Amino acid sequence: MKRVQVVLEEWQHNWLIEEAERQLLSVSAFLRQLITQAIDQRQTATATQDPLWEIVGIGAGPEDGVNSENLDLFLYPLPQPTQLLRVAEARIESD
């Protein structure tokens, strides 16, 4: 934990004391609880309120099977390996 010094308005300090007493917590524990809740709410709100989330899923992919997951296979196809036969594996043609 880190010790910090915070300057509060008188009414804020009084409210913190009253609420902490109601919840049977120290002011420090109650303040940590409030900060944790505020962080959780902001992180959740930030992710869900991002306007970019509104466009997720609005487009349909092409019918040829190309999508963002396999695009490189179509743009940069790997050379097909040629099968090399070893001398011991040489094909023997039968009549």
N, C-alpha and C positions, 0 to 999 in steps of 0.2 A: 504494500500500500504506500501511497504517497501522501504526505501531509501538505495541505494547501491552506492558504489564508484567503478568505473571501470577504468582500465588503458588501453588506446587505442593507437594504432599507429597514427601518425599525419595524414596520408592519410585516415585512417578509420574515424577519427573525422571530417575531412573536408568533406568526402563523406556523413556522417550522417547529417551534417549541411545543405549541398546542397539539399539532398533528402527531408529532413524535410521541408525546405522552399518551395520546389516544391509542396509538398502536403499540404501546409499551416498547418503544425503541429509543435509542439515543438519537440525538439530532444528527450526528454523523452517519449512523446506520440508515436513518430515514432519508437523509440527503443522498446517500449512495443509491438507495432504492429508487428515488425519484430520477436521478441521473440515468440509471440503467434503463428505466422505463422510457424515458425521453429518447435515448439512443435507439432502443428497439423500435419505437414508433417512427422515428425519422428514417431509419434504414428500410423499414417495410414500406413506408409512404413513398420514399424516393424511388424504390424499384417499381412500385405499382402505378405511380403517377407519371412516370416517364412517357412522354407522348410517342416515343418510338414503339412502345408496346402496342399501340393501337393498330399498327400496320402488320404485326406478326400474323402470318397465316392468311393474308388477304389474296395472295397470288397462288395460282395453280402452276405446277411444274409442267414442263413439256412432256409429251407422250412418248418421247424416244428414250426415256429412262435416264436422261442426263439430269443430275441435280448437284447441289453444292457439295455433297459428300463424295461423289465420284467424278467430278468434273475433270480432275487432273488425268484420269485414265483416258478421257476422250481427247483432251488437248495435247497430252504428252504420252502417247501410247508407248509402252515398253516393247522393244523388239522381241519378236517371238523366238524363243530358243530353237536352234536347229538341233536335231538329234544326231549326234555323232556316234558312229559305231566304232567300237574298238575291234582290233584284229580278231580277238577271240569271239566277238559277237557278230562277226560278219554274216550276213544273210547267205544261206545256201539255197540256191534255187533248185527245186526238184522238177523233174520232167513230168 
